[in-house]
Amino acid sequence: MFNPKTLSAEEKKFLDNMINGICIIDNNGRVLFWNDSAAEITGFSAEESVGRTCPSDIISGAGVSEPLCENRCPFRTSRPDEKPTMADIRLRHKNGYAIPVRIKCVPITGESDQMTGVLEIFERSYGELSMSDQLEDMRKKAYIDTVTGIPNRRFAEESISECLDTLRLRQSGHGFSVLMGDIDFFKRVNDTYGHDAGDSVLFAVADTLRTGVRSLDIVSRWGGEEFLVILRDANKKAAMNRAEALRRAVAKRTVVDDGNAITVTISFGGTEARPEDTIESLTERADECLYMSKEGGRNRSTIL
């Protein structure tokens, strides 16, 4: 049977730095291992989790119609001779609210192929909620910008804070970057075509940015014609590649309003987050890079 006490420092660091939550339980449902990501997702530390028995306040379901410890328990449906099982469930955060997660359970076998436990790998997921349900939930929390339909500055700031907390917890690996984007000469659009056309352009640019990033990234309207993009697990090189791809996509988009074909460009500034950053220092650095792009001729990206 897997014994966490035999892990080397390098092996433990590897498991702790994984972006997914890792939990190992024995045949009695007792937690043997709980990595840093599991702690970040659920709010329960390894000290609070290891040694506990499932079901408990840590791993029991929340907000579901039937107990997780019965038919819906992915651990109890695991068999040594079968493939890993997957399920969309809800965990209960330490602060009491439900967390939608996608969990994969991999049987651990010992001698004679007898199952001795289960490796559980889980990550945040909105698989149980439709996109309309997600947006409605965010609207209720005043997180959605009414013009573009994407998250607003409030949501972006809270997301940056969460990412910074995770970065400081891990100290290395799985960093993130932010991009600050500003539509070039946007005032001309409003002055030439009117504010309704301006809103159409804002919506189109937001849609282009949203569809041009990964599902784990966040695109938000920062204010006016400015957008902020949070790129998870992205260093400066990855941020530059994504900024350039988004910049080109925006330039190719045409908005037709009242018979007028409108095209715009966007400038980006970006930076990789540092453990000592605050929301203010990180966004100010990205904004300084955006200013450099504007001064350099617009329709370009500057990442430092």
Helices and strands as residue ranges (DSSP letters): G 4-6, H 9-16, E 21-26, E 31-34, H 36-42, H 46-49, E 85-92, E 98-109, G 111-113, E 115-124, H 131-140, H 153-170, E 176-183, H 186-193, H 195-211, E 218-223, E 226-232, H 236-252, E 254-257, E 260-263, E 266-272, H 279-295, E 301-303
